Every structure is written in C-alpha cells, then in structure tokens.
C-alpha cells in the first residue's frame, strides 16, 4: 500500500450511439439469447464484490496476459492505447466486463471478430459475437484514446494517471489502473504483462520488469517492457519523464534499474546504492527474491504524494530514506508476490513491510523490534498523542471503510501482530514460517484466514499453536488496545 505522506443495475450491451430501432433489435436479440435458443452462456459479473470496492474486478474469466501499447504526448496530455488481453473463461460467457474509467473506446475485437460494447461508469461491457465456452482461452483487443484521469481515493490521495512537471506517472493502488488501461482490475486476478510506451524523443518511459527494446523513429521513442511473473493490475506502472537511468546487479545477479528525476539524483544516490545490500538482507530473512529484476523510480516530491510498491520498481516522492526503501522493497515479497485476495487483507502487505523496517533497524544498530513494539504499546512511538492513539482506532484485519485501509492500524498494529507471532514461536520457527509462507504462496493470493491457518500449522507443537491462536482475536480482529503486550 502507499506510504502516504501526512468506491446493480442491468446493463445494455449495445454499443454507444445505437439508434432506437437498432437498440430494439439488439434487445430482441439479447432476449432470444437468454431464452436458450442454442445459446448457453451468461454474462460474467460486473464486480467481484470486494468488501471495500465491490465494483472492482469482474467475474467469468481469468486473465493470463496483458499486452499494452501506449502512446502519450505530455504537452497535449493525449493518450492512445491498445490493450490485447488474453484470458480463460471460467464459465460459459455471453458477455463480460472490463474496468476502464474515462477514455474513449473506438473498437473491441474478441477472437478476431468485432464485438458490441457498452459503457456505464467504470464498466466496459463486451458482448462477443460468439459465446465463449468455459475453459476456452480467448483474446480481446480494445482500442481507446483520450486524456487519462487522475482519480481521487476515498482517503483523498490521488492515483491513476498523474501529470508531472515533465511527463506523467501511473499509480494504481487501489483503483487507479483503470484510468489508463482496461483490465480485470482487482488484486485477485494477476497476469503477465508486456507494456510498450511511445513518447517524444528525449523523454524516457519506465515500467515494470525488464526493458527488452528501445527504438526511435520520426521523433518518438518506444520502450518495450516485459514482466513474466504474475502482477496485480494495481502494481503496474508507467513513468514518463527526463530520468537519469542507472543499472547494476545484486550479489546474486539480479538486475537493478533505477530511474531518478535529475533534481533528485544527488539526494537519492546514497540510499539507492544500498539496494543490493538491502536485497541480500531481505533474501536472507524472507526467502528467494520472487522476481527477475528490481530497482526504483524516484520522481519529484511535488509530482507524487506517496511511495508505492509498484512491482520490481517501487516509486518514491523525492529521495527516500533507507527505512522507506526497505519497506517498499519488502513489499516485493509481501503484497507483490503474495498478493491479498481482497482489499480487506491489506495488513498482510503493510504489517510485514512495516515489520521489515523494524528488523532492519534491529540488525543495523537501531532499536530492536521488541523495543519498537514496546514504544508503540506505551504510546511513545510518535511525538503526537493523537498519532499514538490512532494506532488503536480499529483492528488491522477490519478497517471500517475504504478510506481507512492505509491508516496506521494496518501498518503499525499489523507489524505488532507479526512481532507477536515471533514472540510466541521463537526466532527460528518465526523465520521458518516467514520463508515458508513466501514460498508456498509465491506469485499467488492469500487472505487473513490463509495466513493464520498457515501460522498455526507451522507453529511447532500444541503449546505454540495455542499461543498464536490467542493472538488473532485481540490483535487482529477485536476493537481496542489489547490488555497485555
């Protein structure tokens, strides 16, 4: 989640601009289809009913790959896009939805045939000319263009397509990716990505994964990026600007690519040089790194209001300090590789990334994780009493609303849950649990029940199992400050 500095009515599937007569014919055709005359498919759901963002995501299919071809002109703020989406039907489908906010859709093609489509808010409903069978792999191509939107989160932060002084940056957590490409925009559906971005010559376009090609023609440069490992849509990014790009490798040979705004190069150099060291330390603690490259994007502080764990290449608002870099790199294991099933499970991301900061301090001459835990419990962690009390505002597994999923209980109290597990089972078993968890759920999804069950199964005997079970109620699920630290 961002380190923030301080979202059913029946739908017509007729295309826009349909005449009254044509709409009547279209409706009759749809009713005939529903009557069972040789047609067996039904529409996929227009949301996955996430507890906080029920309209995000869609039912009836699972995406395997996004091929995105984007052109952007910072001066006019005009974006052109083509999204080629390869998916597998998980039911017999007569229609399906994609999430896309704003932008104008020119055409939709399914399996080489032009498809009817309809827009309703963030929902792009597609009716292919032929029903899709359950288990069938199908390809959908959406051509679109326009001025991409900046979306205001329920917590008032901005995401989506953010205009910067020299370009733009796309940040997607939790809803923003639908501002620049159509997708099954929910963390429960992860996919591989190929992202091609064309920008005016002289600018750079940075994205996730590895740069596979860079070419310039007619005053415009195209950058092609490949992400083979599964990625949730909210972790996809594009950063366009005049970045200084540096490449290196970790001791284990993982490529490191950093892209830094020229104004931040000097201030960020010392911290970014620690990426190989941090990666080595995190692999020792969390298990093998789950991706094929790593790095960072550093923009101006005025351009971006928070850091975000965009996959393989976290983004930062100005030069990060070491603890923030540790936090966002830890997310590559916790959040990016092991991704929440819903936005209710954000503490699994933020609790572990916060605890990674505490472990780093413990191992590098700072306060121990136990000392930090004690400071938080005693109300001495922040200078402000209000900030110290805010940690206990709600249990980390039950944020009261979408506007609160990145509040301090999810971070600090989530980190305290992780430390309570360590207290209960001891260091050796704790690190076995952490590394076993990242291995067993590598490139997958998990929720709180999956995690607590895993911890109980690997706690190391009945006594330890009872100790960890005693954590879940007062620390994860119940209101108020637990009686005993």
Long-range contacts (C-beta under 8 A, 24 or more apart in sequence): 1-173, 1-308, 1-309, 1-335, 1-346, 1-349, 1-350, 1-405, 1-406, 1-410, 2-157, 2-171, 2-173, 2-306, 2-307, 2-308, 2-406, 3-306, 3-307, 3-308, 3-324, 3-327, 3-328, 4-155, 4-157, 4-305, 4-306, 4-406, 5-305, 5-306, 5-317, 7-52, 7-53, 7-55, 7-56, 7-154, 7-174, 7-175, 7-402, 8-46, 8-47, 11-46, 11-118, 11-120, 11-123, 11-125, 12-118, 13-43, 13-95, 13-116, 13-117, 13-118, 13-125, 13-126, 13-127, 14-116, 14-118, 15-116, 15-117, 15-118, 16-118, 16-119, 26-116, 30-127, 33-94, 39-94, 39-131, 40-92, 40-131, 41-91, 41-92, 41-93, 41-94, 41-95, 41-131, 41-132, 41-133, 42-91, 42-92, 42-93, 42-94, 43-93, 43-94, 43-95, 43-96, 43-97, 43-125, 44-91, 44-93, 44-95, 44-96, 44-97, 45-97, 46-97, 46-123, 46-125, 48-186, 48-188, 48-342, 50-186, 50-342, 50-343, 50-344, 51-342, 51-343, 51-344, 52-174, 52-342, 52-343, 52-344, 52-399, 52-401, 52-402, 52-405, 53-174, 53-175, 53-186, 53-343, 53-402, 55-99, 55-121, 55-122, 55-123, 56-99, 56-174, 56-175, 56-185, 56-186, 57-99, 57-184, 57-185, 57-186, 57-188, 57-189, 58-96, 58-97, 58-98, 58-99, 58-184, 58-186, 59-90, 59-91, 60-89, 60-90, 60-91, 60-93, 60-96, 61-87, 61-88, 61-89, 61-90, 61-93, 61-96, 61-132, 61-138, 61-184, 62-87, 62-88, 62-90, 62-184, 62-189, 63-87, 63-183, 63-184, 63-189, 63-191, 64-88, 64-137, 64-191, 64-192, 65-191, 65-192, 65-193, 65-194, 66-181, 66-183, 66-191, 66-192, 66-193, 66-194, 66-195, 66-236, 67-193, 67-194, 68-181, 68-193, 68-194, 68-195, 68-196, 69-196, 69-198, 70-180, 70-181, 70-195, 70-196, 70-197, 70-198, 70-238, 71-197, 71-198, 71-199, 71-220, 72-167, 72-168, 72-197, 72-198, 72-199, 72-205, 72-240, 73-199, 73-200, 74-163, 74-166, 74-167, 74-168, 74-199, 74-200, 74-203, 74-240, 75-200, 77-147, 77-148, 77-163, 77-168, 78-145, 78-146, 78-147, 79-103, 79-145, 79-146, 79-147, 79-148, 79-161, 79-180, 80-144, 80-145, 81-142, 81-143, 81-144, 81-145, 81-180, 81-181, 82-141, 82-142, 82-143, 82-144, 83-140, 83-141, 83-142, 83-144, 83-181, 83-182, 83-183, 84-139, 84-140, 84-141, 85-139, 85-140, 85-141, 85-142, 85-182, 85-183, 86-137, 86-138, 86-139, 87-137, 87-138, 87-139, 87-140, 87-184, 88-135, 88-136, 88-137, 88-138, 89-132, 89-133, 89-134, 89-135, 89-136, 89-137, 89-138, 90-134, 91-134, 92-131, 92-132, 92-133, 92-134, 93-128, 93-131, 93-132, 93-134, 94-127, 94-131, 95-125, 95-126, 95-127, 95-128, 96-125, 96-126, 96-132, 97-123, 97-124, 97-125, 97-126, 98-123, 98-124, 98-126, 98-140, 98-142, 98-182, 98-183, 98-184, 99-123, 99-124, 99-177, 99-178, 99-182, 99-183, 99-184, 99-185, 100-124, 100-142, 100-144, 100-178, 100-181, 100-182, 100-183, 101-149, 101-151, 101-160, 101-175, 101-178, 101-179, 102-146, 102-147, 102-148, 102-149, 102-179, 103-144, 103-145, 103-146, 103-147, 103-148, 103-179, 103-180, 104-144, 104-145, 104-146, 105-142, 105-143, 105-144, 105-182, 106-143, 106-144, 106-145, 107-141, 107-142, 107-143, 108-140, 108-141, 108-142, 108-143, 109-140, 109-141, 110-138, 110-139, 110-140, 110-141, 111-138, 111-139, 112-139, 115-140, 122-178, 124-182, 142-182, 144-182, 148-179, 148-180, 149-179, 150-179, 151-175, 151-176, 151-179, 153-403, 154-401, 154-402, 154-403, 155-402, 155-403, 155-404, 155-405, 155-406, 156-403, 157-305, 157-306, 158-305, 162-303, 162-304, 164-240, 164-241, 164-299, 164-300, 164-303, 164-304, 165-241, 165-300, 165-302, 165-303, 166-203, 166-240, 166-241, 166-242, 166-261, 167-199, 167-203, 167-239, 167-240, 167-241, 167-242, 168-238, 168-239, 168-240, 168-241, 169-237, 169-238, 169-239, 169-240, 169-241, 169-297, 169-299, 169-303, 169-304, 169-315, 170-236, 170-237, 170-238, 170-239, 171-237, 171-304, 171-308, 171-310, 171-315, 172-233, 172-234, 172-235, 172-236, 172-237, 172-310, 173-234, 173-235, 173-308, 174-234, 174-343, 174-402, 174-405, 175-234, 176-234, 177-233, 177-234, 177-236, 178-233, 180-238, 181-236, 183-233, 184-233, 185-233, 185-234, 186-232, 186-233, 187-232, 187-233, 187-234, 187-339, 187-340, 187-341, 187-342, 187-343, 187-445, 188-339, 188-341, 188-342, 188-445, 189-232, 189-233, 190-230, 190-231, 190-232, 190-339, 190-443, 190-445, 191-230, 191-231, 191-233, 192-227, 192-228, 192-229, 192-230, 192-231, 193-225, 193-226, 193-227, 193-231, 193-236, 194-224, 194-225, 194-226, 194-227, 195-224, 195-225, 195-227, 195-236, 195-238, 196-222, 196-223, 196-224, 196-225, 197-222, 197-223, 197-225, 197-238, 197-240, 198-222, 198-223, 199-223, 199-240, 202-242, 203-240, 203-241, 203-242, 204-240, 204-241, 204-242, 204-243, 204-245, 204-259, 205-238, 205-239, 205-240, 206-237, 206-238, 206-239, 206-240, 206-243, 206-245, 206-257, 206-259, 206-297, 206-313, 207-236, 207-237, 207-238, 207-239, 207-313, 208-235, 208-236, 208-237, 208-310, 208-311, 208-312, 208-313, 209-291, 209-292, 209-293, 209-311, 209-312, 210-255, 210-292, 210-293, 211-257, 227-311, 227-312, 228-292, 229-290, 229-291, 229-292, 229-311, 229-337, 229-443, 230-443, 231-311, 231-336, 232-311, 232-336, 232-339, 235-309, 235-310, 235-311, 235-335, 235-336, 236-310, 236-311, 237-297, 237-308, 237-310, 237-311, 237-313, 237-315, 239-297, 239-299, 239-315, 241-299, 243-297, 246-272, 248-275, 248-276, 249-276, 250-275, 250-276, 250-279, 250-280, 250-294, 251-276, 251-280, 252-279, 252-280, 252-283, 252-289, 254-279, 254-289, 254-292, 254-293, 254-294, 255-292, 255-293, 255-294, 255-295, 256-293, 256-294, 256-295, 257-293, 257-294, 257-295, 257-313, 258-295, 258-296, 258-297, 258-298, 259-295, 259-296, 259-297, 259-298, 259-313, 260-296, 260-297, 260-298, 261-298, 261-299, 261-300, 261-303, 263-300, 264-298, 264-299, 264-300, 264-318, 264-319, 267-318, 267-319, 268-298, 268-316, 268-318, 268-319, 268-320, 271-319, 271-320, 271-321, 271-322, 271-325, 272-296, 272-298, 272-325, 274-322, 274-325, 275-325, 275-329, 278-322, 278-325, 278-326, 278-329, 278-360, 279-329, 281-360, 281-363, 282-326, 282-329, 282-330, 282-333, 282-356, 285-356, 285-359, 285-431, 285-434, 285-435, 286-330, 286-333, 286-334, 286-356, 286-434, 286-435, 286-438, 287-333, 287-434, 287-435, 287-438, 287-439, 288-439, 289-332, 289-333, 290-332, 290-333, 290-336, 290-337, 290-438, 290-442, 290-443, 291-332, 291-336, 291-337, 294-329, 294-332, 296-320, 296-325, 296-328, 309-335, 309-336, 309-349, 309-353, 311-336, 312-336, 322-360, 323-357, 323-360, 323-361, 326-356, 326-357, 326-360, 327-353, 327-354, 327-356, 327-357, 328-353, 330-356, 330-357, 333-438, 334-438, 337-438, 337-441, 337-442, 337-443, 338-437, 338-438, 338-441, 338-442, 338-444, 338-445, 338-446, 339-444, 339-445, 339-446, 340-445, 340-446, 340-447, 341-445, 341-446, 341-447, 341-450, 342-447, 343-402, 343-405, 344-397, 344-398, 344-399, 344-405, 344-447, 344-448, 345-397, 345-446, 345-447, 345-448, 346-399, 346-405, 346-406, 346-410, 347-396, 347-397, 347-409, 347-410, 347-413, 347-414, 347-417, 347-448, 347-476, 348-414, 348-446, 348-447, 348-448, 348-451, 350-406, 350-410, 350-411, 350-414, 350-415, 351-396, 351-410, 351-411, 351-413, 351-414, 351-415, 351-416, 351-417, 351-418, 352-414, 352-415, 352-418, 352-434, 353-411, 354-411, 354-412, 354-414, 354-415, 355-414, 355-415, 355-418, 355-419, 357-415, 358-415, 358-419, 369-419, 369-422, 370-419, 373-416, 373-419, 373-485, 374-485, 376-412, 376-416, 377-416, 377-481, 377-485, 381-412, 392-480, 392-481, 394-479, 395-475, 395-476, 395-477, 395-478, 395-479, 396-475, 396-476, 397-448, 397-476, 397-477, 398-477, 413-475, 416-475, 417-471, 417-475, 417-476, 420-471, 420-475, 421-455, 421-468, 421-471, 424-459, 424-464, 424-467, 424-468, 424-470, 424-471, 425-459, 425-460, 425-464, 425-467, 425-468, 426-460, 429-458, 429-459, 429-460, 429-464, 432-458, 433-458, 433-459, 448-476, 452-476
